[in-house]
């Protein structure tokens, strides 16, 4: 959990005011995070070369990167720190490995709010600018240019 000082600092970096957990507040946080914390790996290379660091940056280093250099990170650091922020704000959230072409090569956040579950991805960038509902009856399509991203309803095993 983040301290109040770190929560306030993170929210300032996102340009978002602190609000009680609800779907509109979650949507505002996700949109701000995707827009202000880029999906990139330059920060990872920079920290390795100049600081000798490998792995996830601590929250202070992560926030300094956003504030001073407009850094972000890969899905692992972006989603881990967004998850920590959400949990610290009172959201019921869990961090999950996600499949793309191979199992667990991506990380996402599942958030329960107002009686619904949402998939949040602050580590892939556009077009996932808002929480994606999990209780679908039909495919949920996000289109951007020639690309289409399809979130399908859960199958009988919950996948």
C-alpha positions in Angstrom: 0.0 0.0 0.0 1.2 3.5 -0.8 1.4 6.2 1.8 -0.8 9.3 1.5 2.2 11.3 0.3 2.9 8.8 -2.5 -0.8 8.6 -3.4 -1.0 12.4 -3.7 2.2 12.5 -5.7 1.0 9.8 -8.1 -2.3 11.5 -8.6 -0.6 14.9 -9.3 1.6 13.2 -11.9 -1.6 11.9 -13.5 -3.5 15.2 -13.2 -6.3 13.5 -11.3 -8.0 14.4 -8.1 -8.6 11.8 -5.3 -12.1 10.4 -5.4 -14.0 7.6 -3.7 -13.9 4.3 -5.7 -16.6 4.2 -8.4 -16.7 3.4 -12.1 -16.4 7.0 -13.3 -13.4 7.6 -11.1 -11.8 4.4 -12.2 -12.3 5.4 -15.9 -10.7 8.8 -15.2 -7.7 7.1 -13.5 -7.2 4.6 -16.3 -7.5 7.2 -19.1 -5.1 9.5 -17.3 -2.6 6.7 -16.7 -2.6 5.5 -20.3 -2.3 9.1 -21.6 0.5 10.3 -19.2 2.5 7.1 -18.4 3.7 5.7 -21.7 4.2 2.1 -22.6 7.9 2.1 -23.3 11.2 0.3 -22.5 13.6 3.2 -22.8 13.3 3.8 -19.0 14.3 0.2 -18.4 17.4 0.5 -20.6 18.3 3.9 -19.0 18.0 2.6 -15.4 20.0 -0.5 -16.2 22.9 1.5 -17.8 23.0 4.4 -15.4 21.8 2.9 -12.2 22.6 -0.8 -12.7 19.0 -1.7 -12.0 17.1 -4.6 -13.4 13.5 -5.5 -12.7 10.6 -3.3 -11.6 11.6 0.2 -10.4 10.4 1.1 -6.9 7.5 3.6 -6.7 9.7 6.6 -6.0 11.9 5.9 -9.0 8.9 5.2 -11.1 7.2 8.5 -10.2 10.4 10.4 -10.7 10.7 9.0 -14.2 7.1 10.2 -15.0 7.7 13.6 -13.4 11.2 14.4 -14.7 11.6 12.4 -17.9 8.1 11.5 -19.1 9.0 7.9 -18.7 6.5 5.1 -18.2 7.5 1.5 -18.5 6.5 -1.9 -19.8 3.2 -3.6 -18.8 4.9 -5.1 -15.7 5.9 -1.8 -14.1 3.0 0.3 -15.4 0.4 -2.2 -14.3 2.1 -3.1 -11.1 2.3 0.5 -9.9 -1.3 1.3 -11.2 -2.5 -1.7 -9.3 -0.8 -0.5 -6.1 -2.4 3.0 -6.6 -5.8 1.5 -7.1 -5.5 -0.8 -4.1 -4.3 2.1 -2.0 -7.3 4.2 -3.1 -9.6 1.4 -1.9 -10.4 -0.4 -5.1 -10.8 -4.2 -4.9 -8.1 -5.0 -7.4 -5.9 -8.0 -8.3 -2.8 -8.2 -10.5 -3.0 -11.0 -13.1 -0.7 -12.6 -15.7 -2.3 -12.5 -19.1 -2.0 -14.5 -22.3 -1.2 -13.1 -25.7 0.5 -15.5 -28.1 2.0 -17.3 -25.0 0.7 -17.7 -21.5 1.6 -15.1 -18.9 3.6 -12.8 -21.2 1.6 -9.7 -20.2 0.2 -8.3 -17.0 -3.2 -6.8 -16.4 -5.4 -5.7 -13.5 -8.8 -7.0 -12.6 -10.9 -4.4 -10.6 -14.2 -5.0 -8.8 -16.2 -1.8 -8.4 -19.9 -1.1 -8.0 -20.7 -4.8 -8.3 -19.0 -5.4 -11.6 -15.6 -6.7 -12.6 -13.4 -4.7 -15.1 -10.2 -5.5 -16.9 -7.8 -2.6 -16.7 -4.6 -2.4 -18.8 -2.3 0.6 -18.0 0.6 -1.2 -19.7 -0.4 -1.6 -23.3 -1.3 1.9 -24.2 -4.0 3.0 -26.7 -6.7 1.9 -27.4 -7.4 0.6 -23.8 -8.3 4.0 -22.5 -11.0 2.8 -20.2 -11.9 -0.2 -18.0 -13.3 -3.1 -20.0 -16.3 -4.9 -18.5 -15.9 -8.6 -17.8 -19.7 -9.5 -17.6 -20.2 -9.5 -21.3 -23.1 -11.1 -23.2 -21.4 -10.4 -26.6 -18.0 -9.5 -27.9 -16.7 -6.1 -26.9 -14.7 -4.6 -29.7 -12.2 -1.7 -29.5 -11.2 -0.5 -32.9 -8.3 1.8 -33.7 -7.3 2.3 -37.3 -6.8 -1.1 -38.9 -6.6 -2.9 -35.6 -9.4 -4.5 -33.7 -9.1 -5.8 -30.2 -11.9 -8.2 -29.1 -12.8 -9.0 -25.5 -15.0 -12.0 -25.6 -17.6 -13.1 -23.0 -16.3 -15.5 -20.4 -16.5 -19.2 -21.2 -17.8 -21.9 -18.9 -14.4 -22.1 -17.1 -14.4 -18.4 -16.4 -11.8 -17.5 -19.0 
